[in-house]
């Protein structure tokens, strides 16, 4: 399957709203508003535009089957971790298990190392999210450690798996 990553555009707000309103939230941050409104989408798109202008992140819509099916980003951390880009993504349930996210991670990694002043990309994954862990492993991300009981989601504690990819491994 061929996918495309493209910058988010203002006119994508309705598609983003629909994607985030319907997404499986089991392993996502609680920062994602619920319900997710059109105004939430517009605010996030404004945030993305500013962060990209500042060269502090890359935020992309994932296109497959002629529509937006997901979101993927690498956002620079702050302070002493400013050269570490945090990877985050979500995908429409109808597109799971089709290799879309594995391709998207490979594509955005290349873009991030080309355009951002980072030396590593990290991702924090809830322990039971084996599909996401597998996506990272297929892309050569190394498991750096496990933070025990580090995540609280829906009243449950989860271990957090820290994965990372280093720029120097791609030079």
Backbone as JSON, one array per atom type, in Angstrom:
{
  "sequence": "XXXXXXXXXXXXXXXXXXXXXXXXXXXXXXXXXXXXXXXXXXXXXXXXXXXXXXXXXXXXXXXXXXXXXXXXXXXXXXXXXXXXXXXXXXXXXXXXXXXXXXXXXXXXXXXXXXXXXXXXXXXXXXXXXXXXXXXXXXXXXXXXXXXXXXXXXXXXXXXXXXXXXXXXXXX",
  "N": [[0.83, -1.18, 0.0], [0.53, 2.19, -0.83], [1.39, 5.12, 0.8], [1.09, 8.58, 1.76], [2.72, 11.33, 3.24], [1.82, 14.48, 4.3], [2.05, 18.04, 4.89], [-0.1, 19.44, 7.38], [-3.04, 21.29, 6.63], [-4.99, 24.3, 6.8], [-7.6, 23.86, 5.84], [-7.96, 21.22, 6.47], [-9.15, 20.88, 8.88], [-11.88, 19.83, 9.4], [-11.53, 17.08, 8.69], [-9.49, 16.33, 10.43], [-10.79, 16.75, 12.86], [-12.78, 14.76, 12.71], [-11.18, 12.44, 12.58], [-9.84, 12.5, 15.1], [-12.01, 12.5, 16.81], [-13.03, 9.98, 16.5], [-10.98, 8.2, 17.06], [-9.27, 5.4, 18.6], [-8.66, 5.66, 21.92], [-7.21, 4.28, 23.77], [-4.4, 4.07, 24.18], [-3.47, 6.64, 24.02], [-2.42, 9.99, 24.86], [-3.93, 11.79, 27.55], [-4.18, 14.43, 26.97], [-5.42, 14.86, 24.57], [-8.34, 16.27, 23.63], [-11.65, 15.28, 24.61], [-15.0, 15.26, 24.12], [-13.68, 15.69, 20.77], [-13.55, 18.64, 19.17], [-14.42, 20.76, 16.33], [-13.31, 23.24, 16.77], [-11.2, 22.54, 18.49], [-9.61, 21.17, 16.63], [-8.95, 23.27, 14.87], [-7.46, 24.93, 16.58], [-5.3, 23.25, 17.17], [-4.16, 22.96, 14.63], [-3.26, 25.58, 14.22], [-1.33, 25.73, 16.23], [0.46, 23.79, 15.27], [1.34, 24.99, 12.89], [2.81, 27.18, 13.89], [4.8, 25.86, 15.42], [6.15, 24.47, 13.37], [7.07, 26.62, 11.79], [8.91, 27.65, 13.56], [10.77, 25.7, 13.42], [10.58, 23.57, 15.2], [9.38, 21.17, 15.09], [7.82, 18.52, 13.17], [4.87, 17.91, 11.6], [2.51, 15.8, 10.3], [-0.11, 14.87, 8.08], [-1.4, 11.69, 7.47], [-1.92, 10.1, 4.51], [-3.95, 7.78, 2.87], [-5.7, 5.51, 0.82], [-7.01, 7.58, -0.48], [-7.7, 9.52, 1.43], [-7.4, 11.3, 4.61], [-5.96, 9.4, 7.05], [-4.59, 9.3, 9.36], [-2.35, 10.74, 11.83], [0.92, 11.97, 12.3], [3.83, 12.87, 14.06], [6.9, 14.55, 14.89], [8.23, 16.11, 17.51], [10.29, 18.6, 18.79], [11.92, 18.37, 21.9], [12.38, 20.26, 24.97], [14.7, 22.55, 26.6], [17.4, 20.95, 28.16], [16.95, 18.67, 26.73], [16.57, 19.37, 24.12], [17.52, 18.45, 21.65], [16.34, 16.13, 21.14], [13.79, 14.53, 19.51], [10.4, 13.97, 19.97], [8.41, 11.31, 19.03], [5.14, 10.85, 17.88], [1.95, 9.37, 17.15], [-1.17, 8.55, 15.51], [-3.77, 6.46, 14.27], [-6.49, 5.77, 12.13], [-8.82, 3.31, 13.03], [-9.78, 1.59, 11.0], [-7.63, 1.23, 9.42], [-5.69, -0.2, 10.67], [-3.12, -2.71, 11.04], [-2.13, -2.85, 8.44], [0.33, -2.02, 7.66], [0.68, 0.67, 7.37], [1.44, 2.57, 9.38], [4.02, 1.72, 9.95], [5.37, 2.36, 7.57], [4.93, 5.15, 7.6], [6.36, 6.02, 9.87], [9.01, 5.49, 9.08], [9.2, 7.29, 6.96], [8.75, 9.86, 8.14], [10.84, 9.99, 9.91], [13.09, 10.29, 8.25], [12.51, 12.82, 7.16], [12.6, 14.36, 9.51], [15.27, 14.13, 10.44], [16.49, 15.45, 8.39], [15.49, 18.07, 8.47], [15.26, 19.07, 11.1], [17.03, 20.14, 14.07], [18.05, 17.76, 15.5], [19.33, 14.9, 17.29], [18.38, 12.53, 17.95], [15.45, 10.44, 18.03], [12.73, 9.85, 20.02], [10.33, 7.65, 21.57], [7.58, 7.02, 23.62], [5.9, 4.29, 24.86], [2.97, 2.63, 25.89], [3.08, -0.31, 27.82], [1.25, -2.54, 27.13], [0.69, -1.96, 24.49], [1.36, -3.52, 22.04], [1.3, -3.48, 19.24], [2.15, -0.9, 18.51], [4.69, -0.92, 19.63], [5.85, -2.85, 18.0], [5.81, -1.57, 15.49], [7.77, 0.41, 15.92], [10.02, -1.22, 16.44], [10.28, -2.54, 13.97], [11.22, -0.45, 12.53], [13.74, -0.16, 13.44], [14.11, 1.08, 15.9], [15.48, 1.19, 19.16], [14.9, -0.47, 22.23], [15.26, 1.33, 25.08], [14.72, 1.4, 27.75], [12.56, 0.6, 30.56], [10.05, 2.15, 32.27], [8.65, 1.57, 35.23], [5.26, 1.35, 36.17], [4.66, 3.96, 35.23], [2.71, 5.29, 33.82], [-0.56, 6.47, 34.06], [-3.7, 5.58, 33.14], [-7.06, 5.7, 32.51], [-7.6, 4.87, 35.13], [-5.81, 2.79, 35.52], [-2.51, 1.48, 36.03], [0.38, 1.55, 34.0], [3.38, 0.18, 32.61], [5.95, 2.07, 31.03], [7.45, 1.95, 27.95], [10.48, 2.97, 26.67], [11.6, 3.89, 23.62], [14.16, 4.49, 21.16], [15.72, 6.11, 18.37], [18.71, 6.78, 16.71], [20.31, 9.49, 15.08], [22.94, 9.17, 14.13], [23.02, 6.53, 13.36], [22.07, 6.51, 10.84], [23.68, 7.8, 9.12]],
  "CA": [[0.0, 0.0, 0.0], [1.26, 3.44, -0.88], [0.88, 6.2, 1.64], [1.74, 9.88, 1.6], [2.7, 12.24, 4.37], [1.82, 15.87, 3.82], [1.78, 19.01, 5.95], [-1.49, 19.76, 7.67], [-3.5, 22.55, 6.07], [-6.15, 24.85, 7.51], [-8.84, 23.24, 5.37], [-8.04, 19.85, 6.98], [-9.76, 20.87, 10.22], [-12.97, 18.86, 9.55], [-11.0, 15.71, 8.63], [-8.77, 16.12, 11.69], [-11.81, 16.63, 13.9], [-13.4, 13.43, 12.58], [-10.17, 11.45, 12.94], [-9.59, 12.53, 16.54], [-13.25, 12.17, 17.52], [-13.3, 8.55, 16.36], [-9.79, 7.39, 17.31], [-9.17, 4.58, 19.8], [-7.87, 6.43, 22.86], [-6.66, 3.39, 24.79], [-2.98, 4.3, 24.44], [-3.13, 8.03, 23.7], [-2.35, 10.95, 25.96], [-5.19, 12.42, 27.98], [-4.2, 15.8, 26.45], [-6.32, 14.9, 23.42], [-9.68, 16.56, 24.16], [-12.75, 14.38, 24.3], [-15.04, 15.08, 22.67], [-12.77, 16.5, 19.98], [-14.41, 19.52, 18.39], [-13.83, 21.46, 15.2], [-12.46, 24.3, 17.33], [-9.97, 21.87, 18.93], [-8.82, 20.92, 15.42], [-8.42, 24.55, 14.38], [-6.42, 25.38, 17.51], [-4.13, 22.41, 17.0], [-3.54, 23.32, 13.35], [-2.54, 26.84, 14.44], [-0.15, 25.36, 17.02], [1.36, 23.08, 14.36], [1.93, 25.97, 11.97], [3.81, 27.94, 14.64], [5.94, 24.96, 15.75], [6.91, 24.2, 12.16], [7.77, 27.86, 11.43], [10.03, 27.76, 14.51], [11.6, 24.5, 13.22], [10.52, 22.81, 16.44], [8.65, 19.93, 14.89], [7.24, 18.16, 11.88], [3.53, 17.38, 11.85], [2.03, 15.38, 9.0], [-1.3, 14.07, 7.86], [-1.12, 10.44, 6.76], [-2.91, 9.88, 3.46], [-4.05, 6.45, 2.26], [-7.06, 5.27, 0.31], [-7.6, 8.84, -0.91], [-8.21, 10.33, 2.55], [-6.55, 11.38, 5.8], [-6.23, 8.24, 7.91], [-3.81, 9.37, 10.59], [-1.5, 11.87, 12.16], [2.23, 11.58, 12.82], [4.64, 14.06, 14.33], [8.11, 14.53, 15.69], [8.29, 17.44, 18.1], [11.49, 18.8, 19.59], [11.77, 18.57, 23.34], [12.87, 21.56, 25.42], [15.78, 22.68, 27.57], [18.55, 20.09, 27.92], [16.54, 17.59, 25.82], [16.13, 20.05, 22.9], [17.95, 17.77, 20.43], [15.57, 14.88, 21.11], [12.45, 14.72, 18.95], [9.45, 12.96, 20.44], [7.54, 10.76, 18.0], [3.77, 10.51, 18.27], [1.11, 9.06, 16.0], [-2.45, 7.87, 15.69], [-4.25, 5.92, 13.01], [-7.87, 5.33, 12.06], [-8.93, 1.85, 13.27], [-10.0, 0.85, 9.76], [-6.34, 1.09, 8.72], [-4.75, -0.99, 11.47], [-2.56, -3.98, 10.54], [-1.9, -2.77, 6.99], [1.68, -1.53, 7.44], [0.67, 2.12, 7.12], [2.23, 3.31, 10.36], [5.43, 1.35, 9.78], [5.88, 3.22, 6.48], [4.88, 6.55, 8.0], [7.46, 6.27, 10.8], [10.24, 5.56, 8.28], [9.17, 8.51, 6.15], [8.89, 11.07, 8.94], [12.19, 9.98, 10.49], [13.97, 10.88, 7.24], [12.2, 14.25, 7.12], [13.02, 15.0, 10.76], [16.73, 14.24, 10.49], [16.88, 16.4, 7.36], [15.06, 19.45, 8.69], [15.29, 19.5, 12.5], [18.32, 20.04, 14.73], [17.93, 16.69, 16.51], [20.28, 13.8, 17.16], [17.67, 11.3, 18.29], [13.99, 10.45, 18.06], [12.29, 8.93, 21.07], [8.9, 7.35, 21.65], [7.15, 6.37, 24.86], [4.79, 3.41, 24.49], [2.37, 1.86, 26.98], [3.51, -1.7, 27.72], [0.38, -3.46, 26.39], [0.49, -1.54, 23.09], [2.33, -4.32, 21.28], [1.32, -3.08, 17.82], [2.99, 0.28, 18.39], [6.07, -1.36, 19.9], [6.31, -3.57, 16.81], [6.08, -0.54, 14.47], [9.07, 1.0, 16.23], [11.06, -2.24, 16.26], [10.45, -2.74, 12.53], [11.95, 0.71, 12.03], [15.07, -0.14, 14.03], [14.18, 1.77, 17.19], [15.97, 0.31, 20.22], [14.3, -0.32, 23.56], [16.28, 1.88, 25.97], [14.39, 1.14, 29.14], [11.16, 0.46, 30.96], [9.71, 2.87, 33.49], [7.6, 0.79, 35.86], [4.11, 2.09, 36.69], [4.9, 5.36, 34.89], [1.56, 5.86, 33.12], [-1.9, 6.23, 34.61], [-4.69, 5.77, 32.08], [-8.35, 5.09, 32.85], [-7.54, 4.25, 36.45], [-4.86, 1.68, 35.56], [-1.09, 1.8, 35.89], [1.08, 0.83, 32.93], [4.79, 0.45, 32.4], [6.23, 2.85, 29.83], [8.62, 1.49, 27.22], [11.14, 4.06, 25.96], [12.32, 3.5, 22.41], [14.86, 5.6, 20.53], [16.46, 5.96, 17.13], [19.78, 7.79, 16.7], [20.69, 10.02, 13.77], [24.23, 8.63, 13.69], [22.81, 5.21, 12.77], [21.56, 6.69, 9.48], [24.66, 8.62, 8.35]],
  "C": [[0.88, 1.24, 0.0], [0.58, 4.47, 0.01], [1.66, 7.47, 1.34], [1.66, 10.62, 2.91], [2.7, 13.65, 3.79], [1.54, 16.8, 4.98], [0.28, 19.22, 6.13], [-1.82, 21.13, 7.09], [-4.75, 23.0, 6.82], [-7.44, 24.15, 7.13], [-8.98, 21.78, 5.81], [-8.76, 19.75, 8.32], [-10.92, 19.88, 10.34], [-12.49, 17.39, 9.54], [-10.25, 15.37, 9.92], [-9.76, 15.94, 12.84], [-12.43, 15.24, 13.88], [-12.43, 12.34, 13.02], [-10.01, 11.37, 14.46], [-10.84, 12.22, 17.36], [-13.48, 10.67, 17.55], [-12.15, 7.64, 16.78], [-9.92, 6.57, 18.6], [-8.2, 5.29, 20.76], [-7.15, 5.58, 23.91], [-5.22, 3.71, 25.16], [-2.53, 5.71, 24.07], [-3.09, 8.87, 24.97], [-3.74, 11.49, 26.29], [-5.27, 13.88, 27.54], [-5.17, 15.95, 25.29], [-7.74, 15.12, 23.94], [-10.71, 15.51, 23.73], [-14.02, 14.95, 24.91], [-14.1, 16.06, 21.96], [-13.59, 17.32, 19.0], [-13.67, 20.12, 17.2], [-12.93, 22.59, 15.7], [-11.16, 23.73, 17.87], [-9.05, 21.63, 17.74], [-8.19, 22.21, 14.92], [-7.29, 25.06, 15.28], [-5.14, 24.56, 17.34], [-3.41, 22.73, 15.69], [-2.78, 24.64, 13.44], [-1.25, 26.58, 15.21], [0.9, 24.71, 16.13], [2.08, 24.06, 13.43], [3.05, 26.74, 12.66], [5.03, 27.08, 14.93], [6.78, 24.65, 14.52], [7.68, 25.44, 11.7], [9.01, 28.06, 12.31], [11.04, 26.61, 14.35], [11.71, 23.68, 14.5], [9.71, 21.53, 16.31], [8.22, 19.75, 13.46], [5.93, 17.45, 12.21], [2.92, 17.04, 10.5], [0.71, 14.62, 9.08], [-0.85, 12.83, 7.1], [-2.27, 10.2, 5.8], [-2.83, 8.44, 2.96], [-5.49, 6.29, 1.81], [-7.78, 6.57, -0.05], [-8.14, 9.73, 0.19], [-7.18, 10.38, 3.68], [-6.94, 10.23, 6.73], [-5.45, 8.3, 9.22], [-3.03, 10.65, 10.72], [-0.18, 11.31, 12.67], [3.05, 12.84, 13.0], [5.92, 13.69, 15.05], [8.28, 15.95, 16.18], [9.51, 17.54, 19.0], [11.13, 19.0, 21.06], [12.37, 19.92, 23.71], [14.08, 21.42, 26.34], [16.93, 21.71, 27.22], [18.23, 18.91, 26.98], [16.16, 18.14, 24.44], [16.56, 19.36, 21.61], [17.35, 16.36, 20.33], [14.18, 15.21, 20.57], [11.54, 13.61, 19.41], [8.48, 12.59, 19.32], [6.17, 10.45, 18.59], [2.94, 10.24, 17.03], [-0.2, 8.46, 16.43], [-2.97, 7.51, 14.31], [-5.7, 5.47, 13.15], [-7.92, 3.8, 12.21], [-9.08, 1.04, 11.99], [-8.7, 0.59, 9.0], [-5.31, 0.3, 9.52], [-4.31, -2.24, 10.73], [-2.39, -4.0, 9.03], [-0.51, -2.24, 6.66], [1.78, -0.03, 7.23], [1.57, 2.85, 8.1], [3.71, 2.95, 10.28], [6.07, 2.2, 8.68], [5.95, 4.67, 6.91], [6.03, 6.91, 8.94], [8.78, 6.39, 10.02], [10.31, 6.87, 7.5], [9.41, 9.76, 7.0], [10.26, 11.13, 9.6], [13.16, 10.65, 9.52], [13.76, 12.39, 7.18], [12.74, 14.97, 8.35], [14.53, 15.17, 10.81], [17.25, 15.22, 9.44], [16.6, 17.84, 7.78], [15.1, 19.95, 10.14], [16.69, 19.32, 13.09], [18.22, 19.03, 15.89], [18.98, 15.63, 16.24], [19.62, 12.46, 17.48], [16.16, 11.54, 18.2], [13.58, 9.43, 19.11], [10.78, 8.77, 21.03], [8.63, 6.61, 22.94], [5.88, 5.59, 24.57], [4.28, 2.68, 25.73], [2.71, 0.39, 26.76], [2.56, -2.6, 26.92], [0.16, -3.09, 24.93], [1.53, -2.23, 22.2], [2.39, -3.93, 19.81], [2.23, -1.87, 17.63], [4.46, -0.07, 18.67], [6.65, -2.04, 18.68], [6.62, -2.6, 15.66], [7.47, 0.05, 14.68], [10.21, 0.01, 16.0], [11.32, -2.51, 14.79], [11.26, -1.61, 11.9], [13.32, 0.86, 12.69], [15.21, 0.65, 15.32], [14.6, 0.76, 18.25], [15.21, 0.59, 21.52], [15.41, 0.13, 24.5], [15.98, 1.61, 27.44], [12.89, 1.05, 29.37], [10.97, 1.2, 32.28], [8.48, 2.18, 34.09], [6.53, 1.7, 36.46], [4.2, 3.6, 36.41], [3.69, 6.05, 34.27], [0.29, 5.48, 33.85], [-2.9, 6.57, 33.53], [-5.94, 5.01, 32.48], [-8.29, 4.3, 34.15], [-6.58, 3.08, 36.58], [-3.44, 2.2, 35.43], [-0.47, 0.93, 34.8], [2.56, 1.15, 32.99], [4.92, 1.22, 31.09], [7.53, 2.34, 29.21], [9.2, 2.67, 26.45], [11.97, 3.48, 24.82], [13.03, 4.72, 21.85], [15.57, 5.16, 19.26], [17.48, 7.1, 17.1], [20.15, 8.19, 15.28], [21.95, 9.35, 13.26], [24.1, 7.22, 13.08], [22.35, 5.29, 11.31], [22.51, 7.52, 8.61], [25.64, 7.75, 7.62]]
}
